Amino acid sequence: MRWLVLVGRTGTFTYRMLMTVLVGQSIAVFFGALVARGTALASGDARAGTYLWLGVGLAVLCLVAAGLMRTPYGVTLGWVVQVATFVSATVVPAMLVVGLIFLALWVTCLHQGPRAEALAAQRRAELDAAERGEGPQLG
């Protein structure tokens, strides 16, 4: 599981995919916050506002993590967001499904991103070699 990055920089394609996952996750988390508030209001729970603001804070954290994805600690913050999404399932159980979906997307991006970058680099090297007249002609 060496491909499962916990800290450090990723390649350009990988961090763009991870940013996309986090932006989508922020939207889902925001709607989860609205559900938590609505459910709390309907049951007379005084913590409705707290649930809303914590959920909005998590949605903003998703966006901050997406913006910091180019930095060495962006991936680490992304993992924190994944864990926090699962923690939010204690208030809205449906967030467990949301957390599983976005965790699967997150891990897939971390696994497939470097592979796509390696294939692109290989293709670029082949094209450069073909332009210089080396190796097989591509066309």
C-alpha positions in Angstrom: 0.0 0.0 0.0 2.9 2.3 -0.8 0.6 4.2 -3.2 -1.7 5.3 -0.3 -0.2 8.8 0.4 -0.9 10.2 3.8 1.4 13.3 3.7 3.4 15.1 1.0 3.0 16.4 -2.5 1.2 14.6 -5.3 1.4 15.1 -9.0 -0.6 17.7 -10.9 -3.2 15.3 -12.2 -3.6 13.7 -8.8 -4.1 16.9 -6.8 -6.6 18.1 -9.4 -8.6 14.9 -9.0 -8.4 15.2 -5.2 -9.5 18.8 -5.3 -12.5 17.8 -7.4 -13.4 15.1 -4.8 -13.2 17.6 -1.9 -15.3 20.3 -3.7 -18.0 17.7 -4.3 -17.7 16.5 -0.7 -18.2 20.1 0.6 -21.5 20.3 -1.2 -22.7 17.0 0.2 -21.5 17.9 3.7 -23.3 21.3 3.5 -26.6 19.5 2.6 -25.9 17.1 5.5 -25.6 20.1 7.8 -29.0 21.3 6.6 -30.5 17.9 7.3 -28.9 17.9 10.8 -30.4 21.3 11.5 -33.8 20.4 10.2 -34.0 17.1 12.1 -32.9 18.8 15.3 -35.5 21.6 14.9 -38.2 19.0 14.2 -37.4 17.1 17.3 -37.0 20.2 19.5 -33.3 19.8 20.0 -31.7 23.0 21.1 -28.5 22.1 19.3 -29.9 22.8 15.8 -27.8 25.9 15.3 -24.7 24.1 16.5 -25.2 21.3 14.1 -25.6 23.7 11.3 -22.5 25.7 12.1 -20.4 22.6 12.6 -21.5 21.2 9.3 -20.9 24.5 7.5 -17.4 24.5 9.2 -16.7 21.0 7.8 -17.9 22.1 4.3 -15.5 25.1 4.5 -12.7 22.8 5.7 -13.3 20.7 2.6 -12.9 23.8 0.4 -9.8 24.8 2.4 -8.3 21.4 2.0 -9.0 21.5 -1.7 -7.2 24.8 -2.0 -4.2 23.5 -0.1 -3.9 20.3 -2.1 -0.8 21.6 -3.8 1.0 22.0 -0.5 2.8 19.1 1.3 0.1 19.1 4.0 -2.9 19.2 1.7 -3.3 15.5 1.5 -3.1 15.2 5.3 -5.8 17.8 5.7 -7.9 15.8 3.1 -7.6 12.7 5.3 -8.7 14.8 8.3 -11.8 15.8 6.2 -12.5 12.2 5.4 -12.4 11.2 9.1 -14.6 14.2 10.1 -17.2 13.2 7.5 -17.5 9.8 9.2 -17.7 11.5 12.6 -20.6 13.6 11.3 -22.5 10.3 10.9 -23.1 10.4 14.6 -25.6 13.2 14.0 -26.9 12.3 10.6 -26.5 8.5 10.0 -26.9 9.0 6.2 -23.5 10.7 6.3 -22.0 7.3 6.7 -23.0 6.5 3.1 -21.7 9.9 2.0 -18.4 9.3 3.8 -18.0 5.8 2.2 -18.7 7.2 -1.3 -16.2 10.1 -0.9 -13.6 7.9 0.8 -13.8 5.5 -2.1 -13.3 8.4 -4.6 -10.5 9.7 -2.5 -8.6 6.4 -2.3 -9.2 5.8 -6.1 -7.8 9.2 -6.9 -4.7 8.5 -4.8 -4.2 5.2 -6.4 -5.0 6.0 -10.1 -3.6 9.5 -10.2 0.1 8.6 -10.2 -0.6 5.8 -12.7 -2.2 8.3 -15.1 0.7 10.7 -14.6 3.2 7.9 -15.4 1.3 7.0 -18.5 1.2 10.6 -19.7 4.9 11.0 -19.0 5.7 7.9 -21.0 3.6 9.1 -23.9 5.2 12.5 -23.8 8.7 10.8 -23.9 7.7 8.6 -26.8 6.4 11.7 -28.7 9.6 13.6 -28.0 11.7 10.7 -29.2 9.6 10.4 -32.3 10.1 14.2 -33.0 13.8 13.8 -32.7 13.8 10.8 -35.1 14.6 8.3 -32.4 12.7 5.1 -31.8 9.5 4.0 -33.6 7.5 6.5 -35.5 4.1 7.3 -34.0 1.2 8.3 -36.1 
